[in-house]
Amino acid sequence: WLARARRDAARAGAGCAVGALALGAVGAWDGGGLRALAHPIDAARGTLLPALRVLEAPPRVARGRPVTVTLDAPGRRRLSARWRQAGGAWQERGLGVGPDGRAALALGAVDADLALIVTDGRARTDTVRIRVADRAYLGDVTLRAEFPAYLGRPPEPVPAGDVVRVPRGTALVVEARASGPLAAAALKGPGGAVGLAAAGAGRVAGRLVPATGGRWTWSAADARGPADVPPPLNVAVLPDSAPVVTIATPSADSTIDGLASVSVRVRAADDHGLARVSLRLTVERASGGREPSRWTALAGAAGADWEGAASLQPQAFALAPGDRLRVQAVAADASPWAQAGASRELVLRVPGAVELRAAARRAADSAAAGAAGAAAQA
């Protein structure tokens, strides 16, 4: 009898030990082992823990965009996810659950409609379906150049080729077709950005006036994310050239008597149009003093080319021996920047007293030599 009692006690102790180990194993498995033993029917139905829920999953995404699904899985440590893109094979991945009961599944870029199921081994989510739509895009770019008024050119279309070349001051009206409503669209280049607004009939438009050449890049997005955009616009701004001015005659510095008039012929040309042509006249006295310059207008708006003459009256400047009259032709173009070009400086000089005496002696000597020669021949 005593031996049998000992054997029964040993069997009971072993059973308790096995039960404790089983409870420990179940508890170590998911933290709900005791609840599973206490509620076996709920455990079998998968309702022992709070429902496994999908918190965030976009119903629709742009093709090629990455997708992340967020899940609420309280009381779980691990989940298993299976998903498949249309036309592709099923994929499976395990993911851990954080202390807050949340799990995030990064699916990467999605190119086709996708179906997703997540399970904890007992319960599962409903099938999550994510639809894929083509990305929004901008295309069919057109450009129209609106030239500065002084050029006298009507607006005209320009090709959006490798380099768009326009004169300085030109405005480019840019239009593009949008595949659908856009949240934002712009062109970004040197000096800032130009917004593109809806222009009707599925188009957006904007106006930019490039001050310098450079690269203008597109940006656009709709409610789903960035849109596909055209290649950048490369713009070259052609500077307006300053006028070219020359004094044709006298062709070199000259000596004058300070009394007789002097004819000065001037030529001026500009790539687009001249606004005015003038002479700048400056007296430099023999003593070294320099008087303020005087201006003489030769022509107003004169087209792209002008030629004319001015008659200078040295007496008006009270030139004395040794004085100099410096003459320079200046022309300004008809651009908004009024660029100016200038000729070389022509120097008209009145001989000094020493030079006049020397010239008189030379003239007297020449006359005497001529008289002697005539007498000898006689």
Secondary structure, DSSP 4 states (H G I P E B T S, - for coil): -HHHHHHHHHHHHHHHHHHHHHHHHHHHHHS-HHHHHH-HHHHHHT-SSPPPEEEE--SEEETT-EEEEEEE-TT-SEEEEEEEETTS--EEEEEE--TTSEEEEEEEE--S-EEEEEE-SS-BPPPEEEEEEPPPBEEEEEEEEE--GGGT---EEE--SS-EEEETT-EEEEEEEESS--SEEEEEETTEEEE-EE-STTEEEEEE--SS-EEEEEEEEETTEEPB-PPPEEEEEEPPPPPEEEEEES-S-EE--SSS-EEEEEEEEEEEEEEEEEEEEEEE-TTS-BPPPEEEEEESS-EEEEEEEEEE-GGGGT--TT-EEEEEEEEEESSTT--EEE-PPEEEE---HHHHHHHHHHHHHHHHHHHHHHHHH-
